[in-house]
């Protein structure tokens, strides 16, 4: 926050753990942009299931398996933005993003796989492109006393996601 990067929300958050090993989260609010609040509304939900809590054999060992998914929505009123004197952009009021992920930890090994996708979000960041966004990540690591190894592979295309489509700089990232 001392750098001027702040993505806090003025709104509400709810965390529920209905059964052992399952966590559900929901939130909604207006995002801060320096000393003001953006007009757009950001909402989201997340679910994490720790499978080892449900399988008795896994509870006895040090193996942990997590499955998760998230959804984020941005509502921003449409604006009149012109590409030329005769062409106005058709901007969506709602932009959605979702992801699925899995993590496996066993002994010194840790594997994480995640995939995310975003609907059309023409903005200043992407030159007002109507392409959908995608991202994928694989991370594998090994760690024991005196040695650690990490291998990560990431791919991201058109995944800049802000609560203000005309924002520049480091502010308003979701």
C-alpha positions, -999 to +999 in steps of 0.1 A: +000+000+000+029+024+006+036+021-032+001+033-041-011-001-051-042-010-032-070-033-043-092-033-012-130-035-016-156-015+003-183-041+006-188-074+023-172-108+026-186-141+038-166-173+046-185-205+054-171-239+063-202-261+061-184-294+065-148-304+074-124-298+045-148-275+025-145-237+024-168-214+006-162-177+002-182-149-014-175-111-016-188-080-033-179-043-033-164-013-049-127-013-054-104+015-042-084+035-067-059+057-047-081+080-026-115+073-044-137+043-049-144+031-085-180+032-097-179-005-109-190-034-087-167-064-082-181-097-070-167-131-066-170-166-051-144-193-043-146-230-033-118-252-019-122-289-011-094-306+008-099-342-003-077-357+024-103-347+050-128-370+033-107-401+028-096-419+059-064-434+044-052-400+033-057-386+069-031-410+082-004-400+058+012-367+048-005-366+014-028-336+008-050-330-022-069-298-028-094-291-056-107-255-061-125-231-083-133-194-084-155-169-102-151-131-104-176-107-120-171-070-128-201-047-135-191-014-151-216+009-168-210+013-205-193+044-217-192+062-251-157+055-263-151+061-300-124+043-321-130+068-348-154+097-354-179+072-369-173+040-348-182+036-311-171+005-291-198-019-279-185-024-244-199-052-222-213-041-188-205-075-172-171-092-175-167-127-159-136-147-151-133-182-136-106-207-127-101-243-116-071-256-097-057-287-081-028-290-057-011-323-045+014-324-017+031-356-007+063-358+013+088-334-002+068-330-035+043-303-044+024-300-077-001-273-086-021-270-118-044-240-126-064-228-156-084-195-159-105-179-185-120-144-189-149-132-211-145-104-236-131-073-218-122-045-243-100-020-223-072+004-226-047-024-215-055-046-245-061-020-272-099-026-269-096-061-282-127-084-280-106-115-276-113-137-245-085-141-220-069-174-209-042-184-185-026-217-174+000-226-149+019-257-138+042-256-108+062-285-094+086-284-065+108-307-043+121-296-010+141-312+018+167-300+042+195-284+023+179-288-012+149-273-030+140-274-067+112-254-084+099-257-120+071-234-132+055-230-165+030-202-171+010-190-201-012-159-201-030-141-229-053-111-226-058-115-188-054-079-177-084-074-155-093-040-140-124-025-124-120+005-147-115-002-184-098+032-190-074+030-161-036+032-167-007+026-144-008+003-114-043+010-100-076-009-102-063-044-109-086-072-099 
